[in-house]
Amino acid sequence: MQTRICKVLAQTEAVYVPSKKSENGQLAKCMIRLKELGGDYEDEFICAMFGNLALCKFAAGSTVVAVLNFSTHEVQGAVFQDVVAKEIVNL
């Protein structure tokens, strides 16, 4: 996991997805687009947020500290990278 200081570029509305880990069988999920501070060419991330964090709203343009978890998974020979925001706090 890595902690990064970023600007929020956009966030989707939360939707509920099936989950075996949740008590009621569903888990809130949304996506947030973050860009590191420093200029036009800094790294950007599209991150999934789950559970209570997915229900939080972050305004576009706000500065946040985000704890990001990077992982990969393979499906039918194709490898995909996942970025999950574990915690986000407004500055």
N, C-alpha and C positions, 0 to 999 in steps of 0.2 A: 504494500500500500504506500501511496505517496500523498503528501499534503501539498497543495498548490494554491496560490492566490490568483484568482481569476475574475474576469468580468462575465456576467450573465448576458448571453446574446439572445436566447429564446428558451421557452419552456412549453411543452405540450400539456394538454389537460390530462388529468389522471384517468385511467381506465382500469377496470378490474379484470385480472387474468386468473386462470385456474392455477392453484398451488396446492401441492400435497403437504407443504410445511405450515400452511395457515389453518387455524381452527375451523373456519367456516368454508374452507376449500377455495377461497378467492383471496387475491392480494392486489393492492393498488400498485399501479406502475405508471410512470411517466418518463419522458426523456427531457434532458436539459442540455443545452449547448453552451459550453464554457470556453473562454479564450484567456490564455495567460497574459498578464500585464507586460508591457514593454514595447509595443508597436504593432504595425500592420502584419508582420510576418511571424508573430509568436504562435506557439502551438495552440490548436483548438481540439476540443474533445466533445463528442456526443455521448452522453452518459445516461445510463438507466438509473432511475431512483425507484425504490420499492417501499411498500408499507407506509408508515406514518410520514416518512420523508417525502414520498411521492405526493402527499396531500398538501405539503407546504408550497406556497407561491413565492417565487423570487422574481423581482422586477427586472426587466431588460435594462442593462446599463449598470446595475448594482454590482458592487465589488464584494466577493465572497471568499472565504477559505473553504476549500473542498478537500475531503479525504477520498482519494480515488483508488479503486482496486482494478488492476489490469490482469486479464486472463485470456486464454484462447480455448477454443473448442473446435472439433473436427466433425463435419457432416459429409458423408459420402465422398471422402477424399479432399474436400475443400476445408481450409482452415480459416476461422473467423476470430477476430479480436473483440473481446467484450470489455467495456469500461463501465464500472458500477460506482456511483457516488454513495459512499457509506455514511457520510455526514457532510452537511453544508451549513456554514454559519455566516450570516451577514456581517460585514465590517462596518 
